[in-house]
Amino acid sequence: MSALLFIEQLLNGLQFGVMLFLMSAGLTLIFGVMGLINLAHGSIYMIGAFAAAAVAGATGSFVLGLGAALAAAAAAGALVELTVIRRLYDRDHLDQVLATFALILIFSEGTRWLFGSFPLFLDVPDALRGPAELPFGIVYPRYRLAIILIGLVVAAGLFALIAKTRIGVRIRAGEADREMIGALGVDISKLYTLVFALGAALAGFAGAMVGAIQSVEVGMGEPVLILAFVVIVIGGIGSIRGAFVASILVGLTDTLGRFLLPILFGTFLDASGANIVGTALASMAIYILMAAVLIFRPTGLFGAAT
């Protein structure tokens, strides 16, 4: 195993982690501020990817595709909050799970009706095609490097929004004591719609960015949603900082686990020559990480103690 190959896998893990943060940040905002379990968040991720692929394919502009993904995901999020989610805030978590699971089915069938059952493909923009030469002779795809940089910029902007703006103060206050800010004259309904639309826009943006390195298909959001829940548990419910740290940890653990564990356990082969131990441990690595964190920090890395 060469050092250059290991560094490339590190960058792959960082890229995966940054995209997970965009997905999990919206989810942790929604759960932290509203106390809502939203299983349909993965469907918003899918909507962003399909909107980007459709608009970029029709116009030839990747930038317009990204804009369409943000707009479509935010609009879908706001519409869902106004028509369905608003009726679930005072219901128990089982009702929320059942309702948002129903939304998954509606979005999946609706997307299949609009775009068909075959996957769409989103082309990487010409300026970001090919490899980029980094220091020490490292060669890495330009587009994946752009995902890392853009994701970090978006993350910094989200941190600034939450920490430095009036809207961010209201969001943090709503997370801490929603009844009190309502009594102070803040329109809770509008705040919830804004938070839900913001979380949806982040998920749609992540789906659009990832859509250029994998096929865009119905159901693509559910596996990412599972990882986003793992991120929230590890980072701590309601913590944006925890979501960022946990996303990077999960991205690196998953990528490096799939790369290193089959090498480390290369002598444990079954009759067909398959590396059963290394492959099994690689698929379980992020859940082992989650279990280890919860043993020592039951509320997550940055979760508030109860």
C-alpha positions as CSV (number, residue, x, y, z in Angstrom):
1,M,0.0,0.0,0.0
2,S,1.5,3.3,-1.1
3,A,1.3,6.5,0.8
4,L,-0.2,8.3,-2.2
5,L,-3.0,5.7,-2.4
6,F,-3.7,6.2,1.4
7,I,-3.9,10.0,1.0
8,E,-6.3,9.6,-1.9
9,Q,-8.5,7.5,0.3
10,L,-8.3,10.1,3.0
11,L,-9.5,12.7,0.5
12,N,-12.3,10.4,-0.6
13,G,-13.3,10.0,3.1
14,L,-13.3,13.8,3.6
15,Q,-15.4,14.3,0.5
16,F,-17.9,11.8,1.7
17,G,-17.9,13.3,5.1
18,V,-18.6,16.8,3.8
19,M,-21.6,15.6,1.8
20,L,-22.9,13.7,4.8
21,F,-22.7,17.0,6.8
22,L,-24.9,18.8,4.3
23,M,-27.4,16.0,4.6
24,S,-27.2,15.6,8.4
25,A,-27.0,19.4,9.2
26,G,-30.5,19.9,7.8
27,L,-31.8,16.8,9.6
28,T,-30.2,17.9,13.0
29,L,-31.7,21.4,12.5
30,I,-35.1,20.0,12.0
31,F,-34.9,17.5,14.9
32,G,-33.2,19.9,17.2
33,V,-35.5,22.9,16.7
34,M,-38.8,21.1,16.0
35,G,-38.2,17.8,17.8
36,L,-39.4,16.1,14.6
37,I,-38.3,12.7,13.3
38,N,-38.3,13.2,9.5
39,L,-37.8,10.1,7.5
40,A,-38.6,11.9,4.3
41,H,-35.3,13.9,4.4
42,G,-33.7,11.4,2.1
43,S,-36.5,12.0,-0.5
44,I,-35.6,15.7,-0.5
45,Y,-32.0,14.7,-1.2
46,M,-33.3,12.6,-4.2
47,I,-35.5,15.6,-5.4
48,G,-32.4,17.8,-5.5
49,A,-30.5,15.3,-7.5
50,F,-33.3,14.8,-10.0
51,A,-34.0,18.5,-10.4
52,A,-30.3,19.2,-11.0
53,A,-30.0,16.3,-13.6
54,A,-33.2,17.4,-15.4
55,V,-32.4,21.1,-15.6
56,A,-28.7,20.6,-16.4
57,G,-29.6,18.1,-19.1
58,A,-32.1,20.5,-20.7
59,T,-30.0,23.7,-20.5
60,G,-26.4,22.3,-20.5
61,S,-25.6,24.4,-17.5
62,F,-24.4,22.6,-14.3
63,V,-24.8,25.9,-12.3
64,L,-28.4,26.2,-13.3
65,G,-28.8,22.6,-12.3
66,L,-27.5,23.4,-8.8
67,G,-29.8,26.4,-8.6
68,A,-32.8,24.2,-9.6
69,A,-31.8,21.6,-7.0
70,L,-31.7,24.3,-4.2
71,A,-35.0,25.8,-5.3
72,A,-36.8,22.5,-5.8
73,A,-35.6,21.0,-2.5
74,A,-36.4,24.2,-0.5
75,A,-39.9,24.5,-2.1
76,A,-40.6,20.8,-1.5
77,G,-39.5,21.1,2.1
78,A,-41.6,24.2,2.7
79,L,-44.6,22.6,1.0
80,V,-44.3,19.4,3.1
81,E,-43.9,21.5,6.3
82,L,-47.0,23.5,5.5
83,T,-49.3,20.7,4.5
84,V,-48.1,17.7,6.5
85,I,-45.4,18.3,9.1
86,R,-47.2,21.2,10.8
87,R,-49.9,18.8,12.0
88,L,-47.4,16.5,13.6
89,Y,-45.5,18.7,16.1
90,D,-47.8,17.8,19.0
91,R,-48.1,14.2,18.0
92,D,-45.8,11.4,19.3
93,H,-42.8,10.2,17.4
94,L,-44.6,7.1,16.1
95,D,-47.1,9.3,14.3
96,Q,-44.2,11.3,12.9
97,V,-42.4,8.2,11.7
98,L,-45.5,6.8,10.0
99,A,-46.4,10.1,8.3
100,T,-42.9,10.8,7.0
101,F,-42.5,7.2,5.9
102,A,-45.7,7.7,3.8
103,L,-44.1,10.8,2.3
104,I,-41.1,8.5,1.2
105,L,-43.5,6.4,-0.8
106,I,-45.3,9.4,-2.3
107,F,-42.1,11.1,-3.4
108,S,-40.7,7.8,-4.8
109,E,-43.7,7.0,-6.9
110,G,-44.1,10.7,-7.9
111,T,-40.5,10.9,-9.1
112,R,-40.9,7.6,-10.9
113,W,-44.0,8.9,-12.6
114,L,-42.3,12.2,-13.7
115,F,-38.9,10.8,-14.7
116,G,-39.5,7.1,-15.3
117,S,-37.8,4.1,-13.7
118,F,-34.4,4.5,-15.5
119,P,-31.6,6.5,-13.8
120,L,-30.6,9.9,-15.0
121,F,-27.0,11.1,-15.3
122,L,-25.6,14.5,-14.4
123,D,-22.4,15.4,-16.3
124,V,-19.5,16.9,-14.5
125,P,-18.8,20.5,-15.8
126,D,-16.0,20.8,-18.3
127,A,-13.9,23.0,-16.0
128,L,-13.9,20.3,-13.3
129,R,-13.2,17.3,-15.4
130,G,-9.9,15.4,-15.1
131,P,-7.3,15.3,-12.4
132,A,-5.8,18.1,-10.3
133,E,-2.2,18.0,-9.3
134,L,-1.7,18.6,-5.5
135,P,1.5,19.0,-3.6
136,F,3.8,15.9,-3.1
137,G,2.8,14.4,-6.4
138,I,-0.8,13.7,-5.3
139,V,-3.3,13.5,-8.2
140,Y,-7.0,13.8,-7.3
141,P,-10.1,14.3,-9.4
142,R,-10.9,18.0,-9.7
143,Y,-14.6,17.5,-9.2
144,R,-14.2,15.6,-5.9
145,L,-11.8,18.3,-4.8
146,A,-14.4,20.9,-5.7
147,I,-17.0,19.0,-3.6
148,I,-14.7,19.2,-0.6
149,L,-14.1,23.0,-1.0
150,I,-17.7,23.9,-1.8
151,G,-18.9,21.8,1.1
152,L,-16.6,23.4,3.5
153,V,-17.6,26.9,2.3
154,V,-21.3,26.0,2.7
155,A,-20.5,24.6,6.2
156,A,-18.8,27.8,7.2
157,G,-21.7,29.8,5.9
158,L,-24.1,27.7,7.9
159,F,-22.1,28.1,11.0
160,A,-22.0,31.9,10.5
161,L,-25.8,31.9,9.8
162,I,-26.5,30.1,13.1
163,A,-24.0,32.0,15.2
164,K,-23.9,35.5,13.8
165,T,-27.3,36.4,12.4
166,R,-30.7,37.4,13.9
167,I,-32.3,34.3,12.2
168,G,-29.6,32.1,13.8
169,V,-30.4,33.6,17.2
170,R,-34.0,32.7,16.7
171,I,-33.2,29.2,15.6
172,R,-31.0,28.6,18.6
173,A,-33.6,30.1,20.9
174,G,-36.3,27.9,19.3
175,E,-34.2,24.9,20.0
176,A,-33.7,25.9,23.7
177,D,-37.2,27.1,24.5
178,R,-39.8,27.4,21.7
179,E,-42.6,28.5,24.1
180,M,-40.5,31.5,25.4
181,I,-39.6,32.9,22.0
182,G,-43.3,32.5,21.0
183,A,-44.2,34.5,24.0
184,L,-41.7,37.2,22.9
185,G,-43.5,37.7,19.6
186,V,-41.5,35.5,17.3
187,D,-43.8,33.7,14.7
188,I,-43.0,30.1,15.5
189,S,-44.9,28.8,12.4
190,K,-42.7,31.0,10.0
191,L,-39.6,30.0,11.9
192,Y,-40.4,26.3,11.5
193,T,-41.1,26.7,7.8
194,L,-37.8,28.5,7.3
195,V,-35.8,25.9,9.2
196,F,-37.5,23.1,7.3
197,A,-36.8,24.8,4.0
198,L,-33.2,25.5,4.9
199,G,-32.6,21.9,5.9
200,A,-34.3,20.7,2.7
201,A,-32.2,23.0,0.6
202,L,-29.0,21.6,2.1
203,A,-30.1,18.0,1.4
204,G,-31.1,18.9,-2.2
205,F,-27.7,20.6,-2.7
206,A,-25.9,17.5,-1.4
207,G,-28.0,15.3,-3.8
208,A,-27.1,17.5,-6.7
209,M,-23.4,17.5,-6.0
210,V,-23.3,13.7,-5.5
211,G,-25.5,13.2,-8.6
212,A,-22.5,13.9,-10.9
213,I,-20.4,11.0,-9.5
214,Q,-23.2,8.4,-9.3
215,S,-26.4,7.7,-11.1
216,V,-29.5,9.7,-10.1
217,E,-32.3,7.2,-9.4
218,V,-35.4,6.6,-7.3
219,G,-34.5,5.6,-3.7
220,M,-31.0,7.0,-3.7
221,G,-31.7,9.0,-0.6
222,E,-32.6,6.3,1.8
223,P,-29.0,4.8,2.3
224,V,-27.7,8.3,2.9
225,L,-30.5,9.0,5.4
226,I,-29.4,6.1,7.5
227,L,-25.9,7.4,7.6
228,A,-27.2,10.9,8.5
229,F,-29.0,9.4,11.5
230,V,-25.8,7.7,12.5
231,V,-24.1,11.1,12.3
232,I,-26.7,12.8,14.4
233,V,-26.4,10.1,17.1
234,I,-22.6,10.3,17.2
235,G,-22.4,14.1,17.1
236,G,-25.3,14.8,19.5
237,I,-28.9,15.7,18.7
238,G,-29.3,19.4,17.8
239,S,-25.6,20.2,17.5
240,I,-24.4,21.6,14.2
241,R,-20.8,21.4,15.4
242,G,-21.4,17.7,16.4
243,A,-22.9,17.0,13.0
244,F,-19.8,18.4,11.3
245,V,-17.3,16.5,13.4
246,A,-19.3,13.3,13.3
247,S,-19.8,13.6,9.5
248,I,-16.1,13.7,8.9
249,L,-15.5,10.8,11.3
250,V,-18.1,8.7,9.6
251,G,-16.9,9.6,6.2
252,L,-13.3,8.7,7.1
253,T,-14.2,5.6,9.0
254,D,-16.4,4.2,6.2
255,T,-13.9,5.0,3.4
256,L,-10.7,3.9,5.2
257,G,-12.5,0.9,6.7
258,R,-13.5,-0.4,3.2
259,F,-9.9,0.2,2.1
260,L,-7.8,-1.0,5.0
261,L,-9.8,-3.8,6.7
262,P,-9.8,-6.2,3.7
263,I,-6.0,-5.6,3.6
264,L,-5.5,-6.2,7.3
265,F,-7.6,-9.4,7.3
266,G,-6.5,-10.6,3.9
267,T,-5.6,-14.1,5.2
268,F,-9.2,-14.8,6.4
269,L,-10.7,-16.1,3.1
270,D,-13.6,-18.5,2.5
271,A,-13.5,-21.4,0.1
272,S,-14.2,-19.1,-2.9
273,G,-11.3,-16.7,-2.0
274,A,-13.6,-13.9,-0.7
275,N,-12.3,-11.9,2.3
276,I,-15.3,-12.5,4.5
277,V,-13.9,-11.0,7.8
278,G,-12.5,-7.8,6.2
279,T,-15.6,-7.2,4.2
280,A,-17.9,-7.8,7.1
281,L,-15.9,-5.5,9.4
282,A,-15.8,-2.8,6.8
283,S,-19.5,-2.8,6.4
284,M,-19.9,-2.6,10.2
285,A,-17.2,0.0,10.9
286,I,-19.4,3.1,11.3
287,Y,-21.8,1.2,13.6
288,I,-18.9,0.0,15.7
289,L,-17.8,3.7,15.9
290,M,-21.3,4.7,16.9
291,A,-21.5,2.1,19.6
292,A,-18.0,3.1,21.0
293,V,-19.0,6.8,21.2
294,L,-22.3,6.0,22.9
295,I,-20.6,3.8,25.5
296,F,-18.5,6.8,26.7
297,R,-20.8,9.7,25.6
298,P,-24.5,8.5,25.7
299,T,-25.7,11.9,24.4
300,G,-23.1,12.0,21.6
301,L,-19.9,14.0,21.2
302,F,-21.5,17.4,21.6
303,G,-25.0,16.5,22.8
304,A,-26.3,18.3,25.9
305,A,-26.4,16.2,29.1
306,T,-29.8,15.4,30.4
